[in-house]
C-alpha cells in the first residue's frame, strides 16, 4: 500500500514518530517494452503519464528520467500560475490549465498548495496601461477574469510598493488576475508521480536516453543507460534538453534555443506581499513563499546555454529592478540563486504535437512559462498520444507553424528567442 | 563571463550584445526560396557543446565577432572578426558546424 494522506494518517504517523511512511511511488526496473514511453520525469512528463492512465486508460507506460524525479525545471521555477495572455490560442490553453489547477489538490489527493493570491502586472506609462486594458478585455472576452487597478488600489494591495511620482518608473496602474497565484512546485511533481504510479505507470529514475531504436523512419523505442526499451509510442517532454534529444533522433535543427534562466530567494521575512507582482519596465516578478522567503526572477541571461547556472549581469539587473519597486528590501539578504535551462521557442508559444517522426510525440517550447502549463500540457499531450491527433486546445501548437506562417507570438517580438 | 575582443582585449559580457546563432546562412536577398528563408529565420542548431555564435561589442568598438563558446561550460575557445569571414569568402559550411 502506497502512502495515502489524510488528517488521520498525518496524526497517526506523527504519534509514531513518522517512522512508518511508505514510499509515494515504486522504483521498478524497466520492462523490455511498453505501449508508451515518456522521456522526461519532470512536471509535464509526469502529468502526461497521469492523464494517459486516468483519462485514456493507457497504463502500460514508462516515464524515463535521467536524474532524479523533478530535478529539472519543475523544481527550479518561481511557482507562478496565471492565464493572462492576449492571443486566443494561448488564453484558451492556459485557462484550461488554470481550471485543472483549481481542482488539482483534490484530484491528486496531494496538497499542491495552490494559492490563488492573484497576479498583478504593473503599468508604468499610459500607453502600457492602454495595452493592459486591451489584454484584459481580450481575456474577459474569453471568460478569464481580469481587472484594471488604479495606483491607489495597488497601494492598498501591496503597501511596500513604491508608487510615488518620483519613483524611477512611477506606477500608473496595473492589470490584475485574481485567480492567478502560486503552487508548491515539488508537490506538483510528487503528486502526479504518485497518481501515475498508482495507476500502473513505471517511473524509472536515473535512466538516461542515449538514442532511439528505429525501423526506417519509425521510432520503435529507446536505448538507455539501463538497456534498450521498446515502445509503440515514444513521447518527448524534456524542456531545455529538447535540442539534445532531437539530435539523437537525427533531427539537427529545431525552432528552439536553450537559454539559462536564473531565480532567487531571500531569507525568510514576515508577511510582506500576498500576491504575485510583476514589473512593467524591465522584467521582474516576485512572490512570497509560505516559508517567508521572497521568490523572484527576471530575464534569461540571453545567450544559448545548457549550463544550469548563469552570470552576474542578470543578478545585478534583477536586484536593481527589485529595489526600483521595493526600496525597503535594500538590506534583505539573498539566500540562494540557481538556474534552469529553458526551451525558448521562436514565437514564445509551446509545441505539443504528434511527430515529427512516425511513432514520436513532441512537447517543448515552454520558454519560461512551463510550470503554470503543467496540468494542461500533460492533459493535451496525453490526448494527442492516445488519439494520434491534437485536442482543440493544443491544435494551434504545431511544430510546422513556423514554416507555414502561423506563429503565435503573444508579445510580438518576432523570431528572437531571447526576447520572449 | 569574459569575451576577449580581438580589438579591445578581455571585456565583461555586459559590454556585448548577443546576435545569436552564427551557423545560419542568409539566402540571397533576391531569393524566392521560401523554405530557405523559413529555415534561416526559424531553425537553430542549438548544440550542447561548442556553439558558433555572433556577438557585437556594442559597449566598445562595436565590431561584430564570431565567437565559439561551449554552451555547457560557457568557456570561449575562439573569437574572430565576422568581417574576416567575407574577406576570405569563408562562410560557415554544414561540414564545419561540429
Boltz contact constraints between the chains, C-beta under 6 A:
constraints:
  - contact:
      token1: [A, 243]
      token2: [B, 46]
      max_distance: 6.0
  - contact:
      token1: [A, 244]
      token2: [B, 48]
      max_distance: 6.0
  - contact:
      token1: [A, 253]
      token2: [B, 43]
      max_distance: 6.0
  - contact:
      token1: [A, 253]
      token2: [B, 44]
      max_distance: 6.0
  - contact:
      token1: [A, 253]
      token2: [B, 45]
      max_distance: 6.0
  - contact:
      token1: [A, 255]
      token2: [B, 42]
      max_distance: 6.0
  - contact:
      token1: [A, 256]
      token2: [B, 46]
      max_distance: 6.0
  - contact:
      token1: [A, 257]
      token2: [B, 44]
      max_distance: 6.0
  - contact:
      token1: [A, 257]
      token2: [B, 46]
      max_distance: 6.0
  - contact:
      token1: [A, 258]
      token2: [B, 46]
      max_distance: 6.0
  - contact:
      token1: [A, 302]
      token2: [B, 18]
      max_distance: 6.0
  - contact:
      token1: [A, 303]
      token2: [B, 18]
      max_distance: 6.0
  - contact:
      token1: [A, 304]
      token2: [B, 51]
      max_distance: 6.0
  - contact:
      token1: [A, 304]
      token2: [B, 71]
      max_distance: 6.0
  - contact:
      token1: [A, 305]
      token2: [B, 71]
      max_distance: 6.0
  - contact:
      token1: [A, 306]
      token2: [B, 48]
      max_distance: 6.0
  - contact:
      token1: [A, 306]
      token2: [B, 71]
      max_distance: 6.0
  - contact:
      token1: [A, 306]
      token2: [B, 72]
      max_distance: 6.0
  - contact:
      token1: [A, 307]
      token2: [B, 72]
      max_distance: 6.0
  - contact:
      token1: [A, 307]
      token2: [B, 74]
      max_distance: 6.0
  - contact:
      token1: [A, 311]
      token2: [B, 1]
      max_distance: 6.0
  - contact:
      token1: [A, 313]
      token2: [B, 14]
      max_distance: 6.0
  - contact:
      token1: [A, 346]
      token2: [B, 42]
      max_distance: 6.0
  - contact:
      token1: [A, 402]
      token2: [B, 42]
      max_distance: 6.0
  - contact:
      token1: [A, 403]
      token2: [B, 38]
      max_distance: 6.0
  - contact:
      token1: [A, 415]
      token2: [B, 41]
      max_distance: 6.0
  - contact:
      token1: [A, 415]
      token2: [B, 42]
      max_distance: 6.0
